Amino acid sequence: MLDRRDTVLGILPFFHSFGYMAGLWLPAVQGLGVVYHPNPLDAQAIGALVEKYRVTFLIATPTFLQAYMRRCSPESFGSLQYVLVGAEKLQERVALAFEDLFGIRPLEGYGCTECSPVVTVNGRDFRAPGFRQVAARRGKIGHPLPGVCVRIVDIDTGEPVAPGVSGMLLVKGPNVMRGYLGKPEKTAEVLREGWYTTGDVAVMEEDGFLTITDRLSRFSKIGGEMVPHIRIEEKLQELAEATEQVFAVTSLPDDKKGERIMVVTTLAPARLAPVFDKLAQCDLPALWKPKPNQFVQAAALPLLGTGKLDLRGIRNLAASLAAAPEPEPAAPVGD
């Protein structure tokens, strides 16, 4: 529970709903101290601010946490009591690496702009003599906030599914928007009887904890089968044993199968070669496994100002790199 002794680090941009709510309104409404810095990727300055002002509450994205792990010392983050992340999926490899380095595990939340923006969040377990209330689970996005209802429905039929079965995540509550300004048709596409269609595929467990398994827009339809980009990204990261994100999966049009998977990577060819060998032997379905000629190398993965992957930028980058001509081999010495 936050109180007036807590200090928030305000680094998320105000043009994004998460930063607007957590960095501007949360401190104002709760009467908390707040320290602002305009660049969330300026890791050294952020580490110094946390240490100087004894910041207790860091709100960030998984991408920003990766920058802090590279450039901040464990001592500089010693005052932190809470680290809350959102805006993108918190991979377990990132959470473990952050916890190993700084001694505090990030708590993951979930939301969207149309829901003001928080829908669910993990918290700290409550303990008392003879009692324990579990408030967080690894790999989960937590429980819905008080007053917020969620429902998992079949993507095709819209009927509710059983616990443990994946489906479309719907949200209903006082946090849900009334609609898109001046766009009634777009509003009707996502709002039905007060339920907002998030576009995220999720699973609800028996105990109410939720897991986001994919984003409907991050699928490719290849030969009639839906292929999930995020699952492929996660497997590639695992095979490369990489903590920071070095793969981004997208798709390009294909004359034969409708679409084809493309992978933008920052890994050097020497580190990529073993990944190809492991990928051929892994348990992914054959249709999900990109071939070596479906990988393109880039100096960096495009990011939005919020720290999320720039999916449109990645797709455009993949298209331009895939269309680039192969470099001609150097002429033999003496010719």
Number of C-alpha atoms within 10 A of each C-alpha: 5 15 11 10 10 20 23 26 25 24 22 28 19 16 10 14 21 26 21 17 17 22 23 18 12 15 22 13 8 12 15 15 17 19 17 15 15 12 14 24 19 15 19 15 15 24 20 16 18 23 17 11 15 19 25 22 20 22 22 24 24 25 23 20 24 19 16 21 19 11 14 19 15 15 13 19 24 17 16 20 15 20 17 18 24 21 24 17 22 22 17 13 16 21 21 16 17 21 14 12 15 17 14 17 19 26 24 28 23 24 21 15 14 19 20 16 21 23 25 22 23 25 20 13 11 10 10 7 5 5 8 10 10 13 14 18 18 17 17 24 26 24 25 21 15 9 10 17 16 20 19 26 22 16 16 8 7 12 13 15 17 15 14 14 14 21 26 25 24 23 22 21 17 12 17 21 17 13 16 13 8 8 9 10 10 12 16 13 10 17 19 12 7 15 17 25 19 18 17 17 21 22 24 24 14 10 9 13 20 27 22 19 17 20 16 16 11 18 19 22 15 19 13 10 12 14 20 21 23 18 16 20 18 18 17 24 19 13 17 20 11 14 18 18 21 18 25 26 25 26 23 15 13 11 7 9 12 14 17 21 25 24 25 25 21 17 19 11 11 8 11 18 13 12 18 17 11 13 18 13 8 12 10 13 8 10 14 18 19 18 14 13 9 15 20 19 19 18 10 13 19 19 15 10 15 22 19 17 17 16 17 12 14 22 20 15 19 26 17 11 16 18 9 9 7 8 6 6 6 6 7 6 5 4 4
